[in-house]
């Protein structure tokens, strides 16, 4: 007679999936808000803000015109059990100067304010 049934692997997989879904949800919210806040002159910076995540299979996050294909954020790395990384950002060369300011430029933050708003991805985890 069997008295004990082990569901550990199923529970771990469910938790991993829920965390991944919550992280993806958060990075897309950050991406949306960063695009809304981003200052626009040519539209390249705003169009280049993209998201990517561990195991996405994407070399770069998807961008729209007038951004260049290599402006999208890169893949954060290979998939490992228990490690899931989501990123939102841009590879446009002048992005940091807009965000942080420069010698004669006032900072016009767009990524940090969006990140600060959604940094706690735990609230998006479904109850198991």
N, CA, C and O atoms as CSV, one atom per row, in Angstrom:
chain,resi,resn,atom,element,x,y,z
A,1,UNK,N,N,0.836,-1.176,0.000
A,1,UNK,CA,C,0.000,0.000,0.000
A,1,UNK,C,C,0.883,1.242,0.000
A,1,UNK,O,O,1.850,1.330,0.757
A,2,UNK,N,N,0.546,2.183,-0.842
A,2,UNK,CA,C,1.303,3.420,-0.976
A,2,UNK,C,C,0.658,4.500,-0.104
A,2,UNK,O,O,-0.521,4.812,-0.270
A,3,UNK,N,N,1.430,5.066,0.821
A,3,UNK,CA,C,0.892,6.083,1.723
A,3,UNK,C,C,1.327,7.498,1.355
A,3,UNK,O,O,0.727,8.480,1.792
A,4,UNK,N,N,2.364,7.586,0.557
A,4,UNK,CA,C,2.944,8.892,0.273
A,4,UNK,C,C,3.164,9.047,-1.223
A,4,UNK,O,O,3.779,8.189,-1.854
A,5,UNK,N,N,2.668,10.131,-1.788
A,5,UNK,CA,C,2.872,10.428,-3.200
A,5,UNK,C,C,3.690,11.712,-3.303
A,5,UNK,O,O,3.294,12.736,-2.747
A,6,UNK,N,N,4.811,11.678,-3.995
A,6,UNK,CA,C,5.701,12.829,-4.129
A,6,UNK,C,C,5.294,13.650,-5.350
A,6,UNK,O,O,5.262,13.135,-6.468
A,7,UNK,N,N,4.984,14.922,-5.134
A,7,UNK,CA,C,4.625,15.840,-6.206
A,7,UNK,C,C,5.644,16.975,-6.327
A,7,UNK,O,O,5.352,18.009,-6.927
A,8,UNK,N,N,6.809,16.787,-5.772
A,8,UNK,CA,C,7.828,17.834,-5.745
A,8,UNK,C,C,8.170,18.394,-7.099
A,8,UNK,O,O,8.208,19.613,-7.265
A,9,UNK,N,N,8.423,17.541,-8.078
A,9,UNK,CA,C,8.810,18.020,-9.414
A,9,UNK,C,C,7.685,18.840,-10.034
A,9,UNK,O,O,7.939,19.866,-10.664
A,10,UNK,N,N,6.451,18.396,-9.861
A,10,UNK,CA,C,5.305,19.123,-10.413
A,10,UNK,C,C,5.168,20.500,-9.746
A,10,UNK,O,O,4.899,21.496,-10.417
A,11,UNK,N,N,5.350,20.541,-8.449
A,11,UNK,CA,C,5.259,21.812,-7.719
A,11,UNK,C,C,6.379,22.753,-8.153
A,11,UNK,O,O,6.134,23.932,-8.404
A,12,UNK,N,N,7.606,22.241,-8.243
A,12,UNK,CA,C,8.746,23.070,-8.656
A,12,UNK,C,C,8.526,23.617,-10.058
A,12,UNK,O,O,8.777,24.797,-10.304
A,13,UNK,N,N,8.061,22.783,-10.980
A,13,UNK,CA,C,7.800,23.240,-12.349
A,13,UNK,C,C,6.706,24.305,-12.382
A,13,UNK,O,O,6.793,25.268,-13.144
A,14,UNK,N,N,5.683,24.128,-11.557
A,14,UNK,CA,C,4.598,25.096,-11.496
A,14,UNK,C,C,5.087,26.433,-10.944
A,14,UNK,O,O,4.729,27.491,-11.462
A,15,UNK,N,N,5.901,26.385,-9.899
A,15,UNK,CA,C,6.469,27.601,-9.324
A,15,UNK,C,C,7.375,28.289,-10.337
A,15,UNK,O,O,7.285,29.502,-10.526
A,16,UNK,N,N,8.256,27.514,-10.996
A,16,UNK,CA,C,9.138,28.084,-12.018
A,16,UNK,C,C,8.323,28.782,-13.104
A,16,UNK,O,O,8.650,29.903,-13.493
A,17,UNK,N,N,7.279,28.143,-13.592
A,17,UNK,CA,C,6.437,28.713,-14.653
A,17,UNK,C,C,5.766,29.989,-14.174
A,17,UNK,O,O,5.708,30.969,-14.916
A,18,UNK,N,N,5.259,29.994,-12.948
A,18,UNK,CA,C,4.603,31.186,-12.412
A,18,UNK,C,C,5.574,32.350,-12.265
A,18,UNK,O,O,5.224,33.492,-12.561
A,19,UNK,N,N,6.784,32.068,-11.813
A,19,UNK,CA,C,7.794,33.119,-11.671
A,19,UNK,C,C,8.166,33.657,-13.051
A,19,UNK,O,O,8.268,34.870,-13.237
A,20,UNK,N,N,8.368,32.774,-14.009
A,20,UNK,CA,C,8.699,33.207,-15.367
A,20,UNK,C,C,7.593,34.091,-15.944
A,20,UNK,O,O,7.872,35.133,-16.536
A,21,UNK,N,N,6.345,33.674,-15.769
A,21,UNK,CA,C,5.224,34.472,-16.270
A,21,UNK,C,C,5.186,35.840,-15.601
A,21,UNK,O,O,4.921,36.843,-16.265
A,22,UNK,N,N,5.445,35.896,-14.303
A,22,UNK,CA,C,5.427,37.168,-13.570
A,22,UNK,C,C,6.556,38.084,-14.036
A,22,UNK,O,O,6.354,39.288,-14.193
A,23,UNK,N,N,7.741,37.521,-14.256
A,23,UNK,CA,C,8.869,38.325,-14.728
A,23,UNK,C,C,8.562,38.863,-16.128
A,23,UNK,O,O,8.788,40.043,-16.394
A,24,UNK,N,N,8.057,38.025,-17.014
A,24,UNK,CA,C,7.722,38.475,-18.368
A,24,UNK,C,C,6.656,39.577,-18.328
A,24,UNK,O,O,6.758,40.575,-19.041
A,25,UNK,N,N,5.652,39.389,-17.501
A,25,UNK,CA,C,4.607,40.401,-17.362
A,25,UNK,C,C,5.222,41.734,-16.923
A,25,UNK,O,O,4.889,42.789,-17.464
A,26,UNK,N,N,6.104,41.675,-15.955
A,26,UNK,CA,C,6.750,42.888,-15.437
A,26,UNK,C,C,7.597,43.583,-16.496
A,26,UNK,O,O,7.521,44.802,-16.644
A,27,UNK,N,N,8.406,42.820,-17.237
A,27,UNK,CA,C,9.274,43.477,-18.224
A,27,UNK,C,C,8.468,44.111,-19.348
A,27,UNK,O,O,8.882,45.129,-19.903
A,28,UNK,N,N,7.324,43.529,-19.693
A,28,UNK,CA,C,6.496,44.149,-20.722
A,28,UNK,C,C,5.785,45.396,-20.197
A,28,UNK,O,O,5.555,46.336,-20.958
A,29,UNK,N,N,5.432,45.420,-18.910
A,29,UNK,CA,C,4.880,46.639,-18.315
A,29,UNK,C,C,5.944,47.741,-18.277
A,29,UNK,O,O,5.658,48.901,-18.572
A,30,UNK,N,N,7.166,47.367,-17.912
A,30,UNK,CA,C,8.278,48.325,-17.893
A,30,UNK,C,C,8.508,48.870,-19.305
A,30,UNK,O,O,8.666,50.076,-19.494
A,31,UNK,N,N,8.525,47.975,-20.286
A,31,UNK,CA,C,8.724,48.388,-21.682
A,31,UNK,C,C,7.635,49.368,-22.110
A,31,UNK,O,O,7.930,50.406,-22.701
A,32,UNK,N,N,6.390,49.044,-21.815
A,32,UNK,CA,C,5.273,49.918,-22.200
A,32,UNK,C,C,5.431,51.310,-21.585
A,32,UNK,O,O,5.326,52.319,-22.283
A,33,UNK,N,N,5.683,51.358,-20.277
A,33,UNK,CA,C,5.795,52.656,-19.605
A,33,UNK,C,C,7.027,53.432,-20.064
A,33,UNK,O,O,6.962,54.651,-20.229
A,34,UNK,N,N,8.149,52.739,-20.272
A,34,UNK,CA,C,9.368,53.414,-20.735
A,34,UNK,C,C,9.124,54.060,-22.093
A,34,UNK,O,O,9.610,55.163,-22.344
A,35,UNK,N,N,8.385,53.397,-22.969
A,35,UNK,CA,C,8.071,53.973,-24.282
A,35,UNK,C,C,7.156,55.188,-24.147
A,35,UNK,O,O,7.266,56.138,-24.922
A,36,UNK,N,N,6.255,55.161,-23.168
A,36,UNK,CA,C,5.363,56.302,-22.958
A,36,UNK,C,C,6.119,57.509,-22.403
A,36,UNK,O,O,5.805,58.648,-22.749
A,37,UNK,N,N,7.105,57.270,-21.551
A,37,UNK,CA,C,7.861,58.333,-20.887
A,37,UNK,C,C,8.997,58.863,-21.762
A,37,UNK,O,O,9.374,60.029,-21.643
A,38,UNK,N,N,9.533,58.036,-22.618
A,38,UNK,CA,C,10.734,58.347,-23.401
A,38,UNK,C,C,10.591,59.636,-24.203
A,38,UNK,O,O,9.603,59.818,-24.914
A,39,UNK,N,N,11.577,60.537,-24.092
A,39,UNK,CA,C,11.541,61.742,-24.927
A,39,UNK,C,C,11.762,61.367,-26.394
A,39,UNK,O,O,12.523,60.450,-26.703
A,40,UNK,N,N,11.096,62.079,-27.282
A,40,UNK,CA,C,11.158,61.735,-28.707
A,40,UNK,C,C,11.656,62.925,-29.528
A,40,UNK,O,O,11.123,64.032,-29.449
A,41,UNK,N,N,12.688,62.658,-30.310
A,41,UNK,CA,C,13.133,63.627,-31.317
A,41,UNK,C,C,12.982,62.965,-32.686
A,41,UNK,O,O,12.246,63.455,-33.542
A,42,UNK,N,N,13.691,61.840,-32.886
A,42,UNK,CA,C,13.572,61.117,-34.164
A,42,UNK,C,C,12.678,59.890,-34.044
A,42,UNK,O,O,12.165,59.400,-35.050
A,43,UNK,N,N,12.484,59.388,-32.831
A,43,UNK,CA,C,11.681,58.179,-32.615
A,43,UNK,C,C,12.511,56.915,-32.514
A,43,UNK,O,O,11.985,55.865,-32.145
A,44,UNK,N,N,13.805,56.990,-32.836
A,44,UNK,CA,C,14.646,55.797,-32.815
A,44,UNK,C,C,14.758,55.219,-31.408
A,44,UNK,O,O,14.605,54.011,-31.227
A,45,UNK,N,N,15.023,56.058,-30.411
A,45,UNK,CA,C,15.186,55.566,-29.040
A,45,UNK,C,C,13.913,54.898,-28.555
A,45,UNK,O,O,13.959,53.779,-28.043
A,46,UNK,N,N,12.798,55.555,-28.706
A,46,UNK,CA,C,11.513,54.993,-28.267
A,46,UNK,C,C,11.224,53.669,-28.970
A,46,UNK,O,O,10.775,52.717,-28.333
A,47,UNK,N,N,11.476,53.601,-30.266
A,47,UNK,CA,C,11.208,52.389,-31.050
A,47,UNK,C,C,12.157,51.251,-30.719
A,47,UNK,O,O,11.866,50.090,-31.006
A,48,UNK,N,N,13.295,51.582,-30.113
A,48,UNK,CA,C,14.294,50.560,-29.817
A,48,UNK,C,C,14.100,49.900,-28.456
A,48,UNK,O,O,14.704,48.860,-28.193
A,49,UNK,N,N,13.282,50.471,-27.594
A,49,UNK,CA,C,13.073,49.897,-26.258
A,49,UNK,C,C,12.385,48.555,-26.430
A,49,UNK,O,O,11.296,48.468,-26.997
A,50,UNK,N,N,13.028,47.518,-25.938
A,50,UNK,CA,C,12.527,46.158,-26.142
A,50,UNK,C,C,12.783,45.312,-24.900
A,50,UNK,O,O,13.459,45.738,-23.963
A,51,UNK,N,N,12.230,44.111,-24.916
A,51,UNK,CA,C,12.387,43.170,-23.801
A,51,UNK,C,C,12.873,41.834,-24.323
A,51,UNK,O,O,12.623,41.462,-25.470
A,52,UNK,N,N,13.571,41.123,-23.459
A,52,UNK,CA,C,14.040,39.783,-23.779
A,52,UNK,C,C,14.161,39.016,-22.467
A,52,UNK,O,O,14.187,39.622,-21.395
A,53,UNK,N,N,14.235,37.701,-22.542
A,53,UNK,CA,C,14.286,36.892,-21.336
A,53,UNK,C,C,15.031,35.602,-21.600
A,53,UNK,O,O,15.190,35.169,-22.741
A,54,UNK,N,N,15.478,35.007,-20.524
A,54,UNK,CA,C,16.200,33.741,-20.576
A,54,UNK,C,C,15.359,32.707,-21.324
A,54,UNK,O,O,14.192,32.488,-21.000
A,55,UNK,N,N,15.959,32.088,-22.309
A,55,UNK,CA,C,15.279,31.019,-23.046
A,55,UNK,C,C,14.277,31.498,-24.074
A,55,UNK,O,O,13.493,30.695,-24.579
A,56,UNK,N,N,14.277,32.788,-24.401
A,56,UNK,CA,C,13.297,33.305,-25.365
A,56,UNK,C,C,13.580,32.804,-26.778
A,56,UNK,O,O,12.671,32.700,-27.601
A,57,UNK,N,N,14.833,32.498,-27.051
A,57,UNK,CA,C,15.210,32.109,-28.402
A,57,UNK,C,C,15.455,33.305,-29.307
A,57,UNK,O,O,15.779,33.143,-30.483
A,58,UNK,N,N,15.300,34.503,-28.760
A,58,UNK,CA,C,15.534,35.731,-29.531
A,58,UNK,C,C,16.939,36.243,-29.256
A,58,UNK,O,O,17.351,36.341,-28.100
A,59,UNK,N,N,17.671,36.566,-30.305
A,59,UNK,CA,C,18.992,37.163,-30.115
A,59,UNK,C,C,18.841,38.581,-29.581
A,59,UNK,O,O,19.631,39.029,-28.750
A,60,UNK,N,N,17.830,39.275,-30.060
A,60,UNK,CA,C,17.544,40.658,-29.659
A,60,UNK,C,C,16.039,40.818,-29.503
A,60,UNK,O,O,15.249,40.141,-30.161
A,61,UNK,N,N,15.665,41.736,-28.608
A,61,UNK,CA,C,14.252,42.068,-28.478
A,61,UNK,C,C,13.744,42.719,-29.744
A,61,UNK,O,O,14.512,43.349,-30.472
A,62,UNK,N,N,12.457,42.573,-30.016
A,62,UNK,CA,C,11.869,43.123,-31.239
A,62,UNK,C,C,11.769,44.637,-31.162
A,62,UNK,O,O,11.364,45.192,-30.141
A,63,UNK,N,N,12.140,45.297,-32.243
A,63,UNK,CA,C,12.069,46.754,-32.334
A,63,UNK,C,C,11.233,47.134,-33.550
A,63,UNK,O,O,11.009,46.327,-34.452
A,64,UNK,N,N,10.778,48.391,-33.551
A,64,UNK,CA,C,10.026,48.900,-34.699
A,64,UNK,C,C,10.849,49.962,-35.397
A,64,UNK,O,O,11.853,50.434,-34.863
A,65,UNK,N,N,10.426,50.332,-36.578
A,65,UNK,CA,C,11.070,51.410,-37.318
A,65,UNK,C,C,10.761,52.714,-36.585
A,65,UNK,O,O,9.638,52.877,-36.110
A,66,UNK,N,N,11.678,53.621,-36.476
A,66,UNK,CA,C,12.938,53.811,-37.165
A,66,UNK,C,C,14.140,53.196,-36.443
A,66,UNK,O,O,15.279,53.480,-36.813
A,67,UNK,N,N,13.919,52.372,-35.438
A,67,UNK,CA,C,15.043,51.717,-34.771
A,67,UNK,C,C,15.720,50.745,-35.734
A,67,UNK,O,O,15.093,50.229,-36.659
A,68,UNK,N,N,16.995,50.507,-35.503
A,68,UNK,CA,C,17.751,49.531,-36.287
A,68,UNK,C,C,17.620,48.172,-35.615
A,68,UNK,O,O,17.379,48.106,-34.410
A,69,UNK,N,N,17.773,47.096,-36.361
A,69,UNK,CA,C,17.554,45.753,-35.816
A,69,UNK,C,C,18.470,45.438,-34.642
A,69,UNK,O,O,18.074,44.695,-33.744
A,70,UNK,N,N,19.691,45.984,-34.623
A,70,UNK,CA,C,20.601,45.694,-33.508
A,70,UNK,C,C,20.420,46.667,-32.341
A,70,UNK,O,O,21.207,46.632,-31.395
A,71,UNK,N,N,19.403,47.534,-32.383
A,71,UNK,CA,C,19.108,48.435,-31.272
A,71,UNK,C,C,18.397,47.729,-30.129
A,71,UNK,O,O,18.422,48.208,-28.996
A,72,UNK,N,N,17.766,46.604,-30.410
A,72,UNK,CA,C,17.026,45.885,-29.377
A,72,UNK,C,C,17.950,45.302,-28.322
A,72,UNK,O,O,19.126,45.045,-28.577
A,73,UNK,N,N,17.405,45.101,-27.148
A,73,UNK,CA,C,18.182,44.572,-26.032
A,73,UNK,C,C,18.516,43.098,-26.303
A,73,UNK,O,O,17.697,42.358,-26.848
A,74,UNK,N,N,19.722,42.687,-25.919
A,74,UNK,CA,C,20.174,41.324,-26.177
A,74,UNK,C,C,19.586,40.296,-25.223
A,74,UNK,O,O,18.941,40.640,-24.233
A,75,UNK,N,N,19.820,39.038,-25.538
A,75,UNK,CA,C,19.368,37.935,-24.689
A,75,UNK,C,C,20.200,37.902,-23.417
A,75,UNK,O,O,21.425,37.998,-23.485
A,76,UNK,N,N,19.557,37.768,-22.247
A,76,UNK,CA,C,20.295,37.815,-20.983
A,76,UNK,C,C,21.097,36.570,-20.647
A,76,UNK,O,O,21.794,36.556,-19.633
A,77,UNK,N,N,21.026,35.529,-21.456
A,77,UNK,CA,C,21.855,34.360,-21.184
A,77,UNK,C,C,21.120,33.054,-21.392
A,77,UNK,O,O,19.947,33.022,-21.763
A,78,UNK,N,N,21.837,31.991,-21.143
A,78,UNK,CA,C,21.273,30.667,-21.365
A,78,UNK,C,C,20.381,30.255,-20.205
A,78,UNK,O,O,20.492,30.761,-19.088
A,79,UNK,N,N,19.502,29.328,-20.508
A,79,UNK,CA,C,18.547,28.852,-19.523
A,79,UNK,C,C,19.227,27.903,-18.539
A,79,UNK,O,O,19.952,26.990,-18.934
A,80,UNK,N,N,18.978,28.138,-17.251
A,80,UNK,CA,C,19.482,27.264,-16.189
A,80,UNK,C,C,18.342,27.012,-15.214
A,80,UNK,O,O,17.520,27.896,-14.977
A,81,UNK,N,N,18.290,25.842,-14.664
A,81,UNK,CA,C,17.227,25.513,-13.707
A,81,UNK,C,C,17.281,26.477,-12.523
A,81,UNK,O,O,18.335,26.680,-11.921
A,82,UNK,N,N,16.148,27.057,-12.203
A,82,UNK,CA,C,16.062,27.958,-11.064
A,82,UNK,C,C,16.554,29.366,-11.333
A,82,UNK,O,O,16.524,30.208,-10.435
A,83,UNK,N,N,17.017,29.649,-12.572
A,83,UNK,CA,C,17.492,30.996,-12.902
A,83,UNK,C,C,16.684,31.490,-14.101
A,83,UNK,O,O,16.681,30.871,-15.166
A,84,UNK,N,N,16.006,32.607,-13.907
A,84,UNK,CA,C,15.234,33.200,-14.994
A,84,UNK,C,C,15.462,34.701,-14.948
A,84,UNK,O,O,15.237,35.341,-13.921
A,85,UNK,N,N,15.911,35.259,-16.071
A,85,UNK,CA,C,16.246,36.678,-16.132
A,85,UNK,C,C,15.426,37.333,-17.234
A,85,UNK,O,O,15.341,36.821,-18.350
A,86,UNK,N,N,14.831,38.461,-16.909
A,86,UNK,CA,C,14.134,39.277,-17.894
A,86,UNK,C,C,14.796,40.642,-17.956
A,86,UNK,O,O,15.187,41.196,-16.929
A,87,UNK,N,N,14.920,41.184,-19.159
A,87,UNK,CA,C,15.537,42.506,-19.330
A,87,UNK,C,C,14.665,43.371,-20.238
A,87,UNK,O,O,14.009,42.880,-21.157
A,88,UNK,N,N,14.679,44.655,-19.955
A,88,UNK,CA,C,14.056,45.647,-20.815
A,88,UNK,C,C,15.056,46.769,-20.980
A,88,UNK,O,O,15.671,47.197,-20.004
A,89,UNK,N,N,15.226,47.246,-22.183
A,89,UNK,CA,C,16.181,48.319,-22.405
A,89,UNK,C,C,16.368,48.587,-23.878
A,89,UNK,O,O,15.497,48.310,-24.702
A,90,UNK,N,N,17.533,49.138,-24.188
A,90,UNK,CA,C,17.870,49.506,-25.554
A,90,UNK,C,C,19.378,49.452,-25.733
A,90,UNK,O,O,20.127,49.583,-24.765
A,91,UNK,N,N,19.817,49.264,-26.943
A,91,UNK,CA,C,21.244,49.299,-27.254
A,91,UNK,C,C,21.623,50.543,-28.054
A,91,UNK,O,O,22.728,50.618,-28.591
A,92,UNK,N,N,20.724,51.512,-28.138
A,92,UNK,CA,C,21.039,52.757,-28.848
A,92,UNK,C,C,22.178,53.446,-28.105
A,92,UNK,O,O,22.145,53.577,-26.882
A,93,UNK,N,N,23.181,53.881,-28.853
A,93,UNK,CA,C,24.412,54.400,-28.244
A,93,UNK,C,C,24.198,55.635,-27.378
A,93,UNK,O,O,24.965,55.846,-26.439
A,94,UNK,N,N,23.207,56.444,-27.646
A,94,UNK,CA,C,22.994,57.661,-26.862
A,94,UNK,C,C,21.943,57.493,-25.757
A,94,UNK,O,O,21.613,58.464,-25.076
A,95,UNK,N,N,21.422,56.303,-25.572
A,95,UNK,CA,C,20.357,56.053,-24.598
A,95,UNK,C,C,20.763,56.431,-23.174
A,95,UNK,O,O,19.976,57.033,-22.443
A,96,UNK,N,N,21.978,56.081,-22.783
A,96,UNK,CA,C,22.430,56.371,-21.423
A,96,UNK,C,C,22.522,57.880,-21.170
A,96,UNK,O,O,22.206,58.343,-20.074
A,97,UNK,N,N,22.945,58.633,-22.159
A,97,UNK,CA,C,23.046,60.094,-21.990
A,97,UNK,C,C,21.670,60.727,-21.819
A,97,UNK,O,O,21.526,61.716,-21.100
A,98,UNK,N,N,20.669,60.168,-22.472
A,98,UNK,CA,C,19.309,60.672,-22.295
A,98,UNK,C,C,18.817,60.322,-20.888
A,98,UNK,O,O,18.274,61.171,-20.180
A,99,UNK,N,N,19.012,59.071,-20.497
A,99,UNK,CA,C,18.544,58.588,-19.184
A,99,UNK,C,C,19.258,59.285,-18.025
A,99,UNK,O,O,18.611,59.753,-17.088
A,100,UNK,N,N,20.581,59.354,-18.088
A,100,UNK,CA,C,21.382,59.829,-16.959
A,100,UNK,C,C,21.824,61.288,-17.083
A,100,UNK,O,O,22.265,61.886,-16.101
A,101,UNK,N,N,21.710,61.853,-18.258
A,101,UNK,CA,C,22.197,63.207,-18.475
A,101,UNK,C,C,23.669,63.177,-18.848
A,101,UNK,O,O,24.298,62.120,-18.848
A,102,UNK,N,N,24.202,64.321,-19.160
A,102,UNK,CA,C,25.612,64.422,-19.541
A,102,UNK,C,C,26.167,65.736,-19.053
A,102,UNK,O,O,25.582,66.389,-18.189
A,103,UNK,N,N,27.299,66.120,-19.608
A,103,UNK,CA,C,27.966,67.334,-19.147
A,103,UNK,C,C,27.073,68.571,-19.298
A,103,UNK,O,O,27.100,69.453,-18.440
A,104,UNK,N,N,26.308,68.646,-20.340
A,104,UNK,CA,C,25.412,69.790,-20.542
A,104,UNK,C,C,23.969,69.365,-20.761
A,104,UNK,O,O,23.135,70.164,-21.187
A,105,UNK,N,N,23.681,68.109,-20.470
A,105,UNK,CA,C,22.332,67.576,-20.684
A,105,UNK,C,C,21.670,67.262,-19.353
A,105,UNK,O,O,22.288,66.659,-18.476
A,106,UNK,N,N,20.433,67.662,-19.201
A,106,UNK,CA,C,19.632,67.341,-18.026
A,106,UNK,C,C,19.111,65.906,-18.201
A,106,UNK,O,O,18.662,65.551,-19.290
A,107,UNK,N,N,19.164,65.073,-17.143
A,107,UNK,CA,C,18.634,63.704,-17.265
A,107,UNK,C,C,17.141,63.714,-17.618
A,107,UNK,O,O,16.361,64.504,-17.087
A,108,UNK,N,N,16.780,62.825,-18.517
A,108,UNK,CA,C,15.378,62.636,-18.888
A,108,UNK,C,C,15.050,61.159,-18.731
A,108,UNK,O,O,14.858,60.447,-19.717
A,109,UNK,N,N,14.986,60.705,-17.485
A,109,UNK,CA,C,14.786,59.290,-17.203
A,109,UNK,C,C,13.517,58.731,-17.818
A,109,UNK,O,O,12.459,59.357,-17.765
A,110,UNK,N,N,13.631,57.570,-18.390
A,110,UNK,CA,C,12.497,56.853,-18.962
A,110,UNK,C,C,12.511,55.395,-18.541
A,110,UNK,O,O,11.453,54.812,-18.303
A,111,UNK,N,N,13.708,54.787,-18.444
A,111,UNK,CA,C,13.784,53.388,-18.018
A,111,UNK,C,C,13.681,53.247,-16.499
A,111,UNK,O,O,12.914,52.421,-16.003
A,112,UNK,N,N,14.440,54.039,-15.771
A,112,UNK,CA,C,14.435,53.903,-14.310
A,112,UNK,C,C,13.057,54.171,-13.706
A,112,UNK,O,O,12.614,53.391,-12.863
A,113,UNK,N,N,12.358,55.241,-14.099
A,113,UNK,CA,C,11.017,55.425,-13.530
A,113,UNK,C,C,10.070,54.258,-13.839
A,113,UNK,O,O,9.279,53.853,-12.987
A,114,UNK,N,N,10.158,53.728,-15.051
A,114,UNK,CA,C,9.311,52.582,-15.409
A,114,UNK,C,C,9.704,51.355,-14.592
A,114,UNK,O,O,8.839,50.627,-14.105
A,115,UNK,N,N,11.008,51.126,-14.440
A,115,UNK,CA,C,11.479,49.992,-13.646
A,115,UNK,C,C,11.040,50.126,-12.189
A,115,UNK,O,O,10.568,49.162,-11.585
A,116,UNK,N,N,11.195,51.314,-11.636
A,116,UNK,CA,C,10.829,51.523,-10.228
A,116,UNK,C,C,9.355,51.223,-9.987
A,116,UNK,O,O,8.981,50.750,-8.913
A,117,UNK,N,N,8.533,51.492,-10.966
A,117,UNK,CA,C,7.094,51.250,-10.811
A,117,UNK,C,C,6.754,49.759,-10.770
A,117,UNK,O,O,5.825,49.362,-10.066
A,118,UNK,N,N,7.490,48.930,-11.514
A,118,UNK,CA,C,7.140,47.505,-11.642
A,118,UNK,C,C,8.221,46.560,-11.136
A,118,UNK,O,O,8.206,45.378,-11.480
A,119,UNK,N,N,9.145,47.041,-10.339
A,119,UNK,CA,C,10.273,46.220,-9.922
A,119,UNK,C,C,9.872,45.013,-9.073
A,119,UNK,O,O,10.588,44.012,-9.064
A,120,UNK,N,N,8.767,45.081,-8.373
A,120,UNK,CA,C,8.359,43.964,-7.528
A,120,UNK,C,C,7.464,43.009,-8.306
A,120,UNK,O,O,6.240,43.047,-8.184
A,121,UNK,N,N,8.094,42.146,-9.111
A,121,UNK,CA,C,7.347,41.228,-9.969
A,121,UNK,C,C,6.567,40.201,-9.153
A,121,UNK,O,O,5.678,39.535,-9.683
A,122,UNK,N,N,6.893,40.066,-7.868
A,122,UNK,CA,C,6.237,39.036,-7.053
A,122,UNK,C,C,4.728,39.224,-6.979
A,122,UNK,O,O,3.995,38.251,-6.802
A,123,UNK,N,N,4.254,40.452,-7.111
A,123,UNK,CA,C,2.813,40.667,-7.024
A,123,UNK,C,C,2.070,40.124,-8.240
A,123,UNK,O,O,0.841,40.055,-8.231
A,124,UNK,N,N,2.796,39.739,-9.283
A,124,UNK,CA,C,2.173,39.183,-10.473
A,124,UNK,C,C,2.194,37.646,-10.490
A,124,UNK,O,O,1.746,37.029,-11.457
A,125,UNK,N,N,2.703,37.047,-9.442
A,125,UNK,CA,C,2.753,35.582,-9.378
A,125,UNK,C,C,1.364,35.067,-9.002
A,125,UNK,O,O,0.756,35.507,-8.027
A,126,UNK,N,N,0.888,34.125,-9.806
A,126,UNK,CA,C,-0.419,33.513,-9.532
A,126,UNK,C,C,-0.347,32.677,-8.260
A,126,UNK,O,O,0.691,32.103,-7.932
A,127,UNK,N,N,-1.447,32.622,-7.568
A,127,UNK,CA,C,-1.519,31.745,-6.400
A,127,UNK,C,C,-1.640,30.306,-6.896
A,127,UNK,O,O,-2.446,30.004,-7.776
A,128,UNK,N,N,-0.837,29.436,-6.325
A,128,UNK,CA,C,-0.818,28.033,-6.782
A,128,UNK,C,C,-1.827,27.230,-5.995
A,128,UNK,O,O,-1.971,26.028,-6.222
